[in-house]
């Protein structure tokens, strides 16, 4: 999986004729949706995401979705909780997601909560930073892709949605070993993680806990993708619109 300018088309996307681009930050997230009939852009460190996404949008595109894990900002949200964005906040702008799509996503994914998601350019790894961002914005979760997706969607007049699952909750810091393992292309550098653990072995319990949190988040993402099926909810809205128009 290459960085953000790697755009893949699933084999089933034209079965329902409702072209969706899904943006993820990590390679494992891309694998979850790779067979669901979508074009997938893996952002990695996000440096080229805006340009790559803008290039990917063509006349067949009918919607953009931000999909993957997120850091928790609301202390009440446990690892594995799915947040469906009602608004996406950047440093300067608040974007509104597509209300009908949001209702469909929240009604399909068990236990999903709806609320604002903040987008940032760099990881918010410590509890103090998460608390400050929560108090300033009211956002439930934070990631590094959703605000870019929302901005490109607004520029092209496309419906936007975000499905983000909590992996590191608000009260926990991301271990340095976990941050060291993040490659710029969204894959995991195991050797870098092990080197960091050897330098700071006291981080090992926190790293194990982080791995368990990530496992819970991944399970929610997989389950949500399975329940939503091809199109991740956008295809269902297209079918409803077609039926309504025909009726």
C-alpha positions in Angstrom: 0.0 0.0 0.0 1.5 3.3 -1.1 0.8 6.7 0.3 -2.1 9.0 -0.4 -1.8 9.0 -4.2 -2.5 5.2 -4.3 -6.1 5.0 -5.4 -7.6 1.6 -5.8 -10.9 0.5 -7.3 -12.7 -2.5 -5.9 -14.1 -5.0 -8.4 -17.7 -4.5 -7.5 -18.0 -0.7 -7.5 -20.1 -0.4 -10.7 -22.6 -3.0 -9.6 -24.5 -0.3 -7.8 -23.3 2.7 -9.8 -22.7 5.0 -6.9 -19.0 5.8 -6.8 -17.5 6.4 -3.4 -14.0 7.3 -2.3 -13.0 6.2 1.1 -10.1 7.9 2.9 -8.1 6.0 5.6 -5.0 6.8 7.5 -3.5 3.3 8.0 -2.9 0.3 5.8 -5.0 -2.1 8.0 -8.0 0.2 7.6 -7.5 0.2 3.8 -7.6 -3.6 3.9 -10.9 -3.7 5.7 -12.6 -1.7 2.9 -10.5 -2.9 -0.1 -13.0 -5.6 -1.1 -16.2 -3.5 -0.5 -16.3 -2.0 -4.0 -14.8 1.4 -3.1 -11.9 3.5 -4.2 -9.5 3.7 -1.2 -6.9 6.4 -0.5 -4.5 5.6 2.3 -3.2 8.9 3.7 -0.4 7.8 5.9 1.2 10.9 7.4 -1.4 13.0 5.4 1.1 15.3 3.6 -0.2 14.6 0.2 -3.8 13.7 1.1 -5.6 16.9 0.0 -4.0 16.9 -3.5 -4.4 13.2 -4.0 -8.1 13.3 -3.0 -8.8 16.3 -5.2 -7.2 14.4 -8.2 -9.3 11.3 -7.4 -12.6 13.2 -7.6 -14.2 12.9 -11.0 -17.6 13.1 -12.6 -18.5 9.6 -11.3 -17.8 10.4 -7.7 -20.9 10.7 -5.6 -19.5 10.9 -2.0 -16.5 10.9 0.3 -16.1 8.9 3.5 -13.5 9.1 6.2 -13.0 5.7 7.8 -10.8 4.3 10.5 -9.7 4.7 14.0 -9.5 7.9 16.1 -8.3 9.2 19.4 -10.9 9.6 22.1 -11.6 13.2 23.3 -14.8 12.4 25.3 -13.8 10.6 28.5 -17.0 8.6 28.4 -16.1 6.8 25.1 -14.3 3.4 25.5 -12.1 1.8 22.9 -14.2 0.2 20.2 -16.9 2.9 20.3 -17.9 4.0 16.9 -18.4 7.8 16.3 -20.4 8.9 13.3 -19.6 12.6 12.7 -22.4 15.1 12.6 -19.8 17.9 12.0 -16.1 17.8 11.2 -14.0 20.6 12.6 -10.7 21.9 11.3 -8.6 24.7 12.8 -10.6 27.3 11.0 -13.8 25.7 9.6 -16.8 23.6 10.7 -18.2 21.2 8.0 -21.6 19.6 8.2 -21.8 16.0 7.1 -24.7 14.6 5.1 -27.6 14.2 7.6 -29.3 11.3 5.8 -26.1 9.4 5.4 -25.3 10.0 9.1 -28.6 8.7 10.2 -28.2 5.5 8.1 -24.7 4.9 9.4 -25.7 5.4 13.0 -28.7 3.2 12.7 -26.8 0.4 11.1 -23.6 0.2 13.3 -24.5 -1.1 16.8 -23.7 1.2 19.6 -22.6 4.1 17.4 -22.8 7.6 18.8 -23.1 10.8 16.8 -21.2 14.0 17.4 -18.5 16.3 16.2 -15.0 15.0 15.1 -11.9 17.2 15.1 -9.3 16.9 12.4 -5.7 17.8 13.1 -2.3 17.7 11.2 -0.4 15.7 13.9 -1.3 13.1 16.5 -2.8 14.2 19.8 -1.1 11.7 22.0 -1.4 12.8 25.6 -4.5 13.2 27.9 -3.8 16.9 28.5 -3.9 17.6 24.8 -7.0 15.6 24.3 -8.8 17.3 27.2 -7.8 20.8 25.8 -9.1 19.9 22.3 -12.3 18.5 23.7 -13.0 21.6 25.8 -12.1 23.9 22.9 -14.2 22.2 20.2 -16.6 19.9 21.9 -15.5 17.1 19.6 -15.9 13.5 20.6 -12.9 12.1 18.7 -9.9 13.3 16.7 -8.1 12.0 13.6 -5.8 13.3 10.9 -7.9 12.8 7.8 -11.6 13.8 8.3 -11.1 17.5 8.0 -9.3 17.1 4.7 -12.1 14.9 3.4 -14.6 17.4 4.5 -12.8 20.3 2.8 -12.5 18.5 -0.5 -16.1 17.4 -0.3 -17.3 21.0 0.3 -15.1 22.2 -2.6 -16.8 19.7 -5.0 -20.3 19.8 -3.6 -20.2 16.2 -2.5 -21.9 14.5 0.4 -19.4 13.6 3.2 -19.5 11.2 6.1 -17.0 10.0 8.7 -17.0 6.7 10.6 -14.3 6.7 13.3 -13.7 4.2 16.1 -12.0 5.0 19.3 -8.7 3.3 19.8 -6.8 5.4 22.4 -9.4 6.8 24.9 -9.2 10.3 26.3 -7.6 9.3 29.6 -4.7 7.4 28.0 -1.6 8.5 26.3 -0.3 6.8 23.2 3.1 5.2 24.1 6.1 6.5 22.3 6.7 3.0 20.9 3.3 3.1 19.2 4.1 6.5 17.6 7.5 5.3 16.6 5.9 2.4 14.7 3.9 4.6 12.4 5.4 4.8 9.0 4.6 7.7 6.7 2.8 5.4 4.3 0.4 4.1 7.0 2.1 0.7 7.6 3.6 -0.4 10.9 7.3 -0.5 11.6 7.7 -3.3 14.1 11.5 -3.0 14.4 11.2 0.7 15.3 8.6 -0.2 17.9 10.8 -2.8 19.4 13.8 -0.5 19.5 11.7 2.1 21.4 10.6 -0.5 23.9 14.2 -1.6 24.5 15.1 2.0 25.2 12.1 2.5 27.5 11.0 -1.0 28.8 8.6 0.6 31.2 6.4 1.4 28.3 5.7 -2.3 27.6 2.5 -2.6 29.7 1.1 0.6 28.1 2.0 -0.8 24.6 0.2 -4.0 25.4 -2.9 -2.1 26.5 -2.7 0.0 23.4 -2.6 -3.2 21.2 -5.8 -4.5 23.0 -7.5 -1.2 22.5 -6.6 -1.3 18.8 -7.9 -4.8 18.5 -11.3 -3.7 19.9 -11.4 -0.8 17.4 -10.5 -3.0 14.5 -13.3 -5.4 15.4 -15.8 -2.6 15.4 -14.6 -1.4 12.0 -14.8 -4.8 10.5 -18.3 -5.4 11.9 -19.5 -2.0 10.6 -18.1 -2.6 7.1 -19.8 -6.0 7.0 -23.2 -4.5 8.2 -23.1 -1.6 5.8 -22.0 -3.7 2.8 -20.9 -2.4 -0.6 -21.1 1.4 -0.7 -20.9 1.7 3.1 -24.4 3.2 3.2 -24.1 5.6 0.3 -25.4 2.9 -2.1 -28.4 2.4 0.0 -29.2 6.1 -0.1 -28.8 6.0 -3.9 -31.2 3.1 -4.1 -33.8 4.9 -2.0 -33.4 8.1 -4.0 -33.9 6.1 -7.3 -37.0 4.3 -5.9 -38.4 7.5 -4.6 -37.9 9.3 -8.0 -39.3 6.3 -9.8 -42.3 6.2 -7.5 
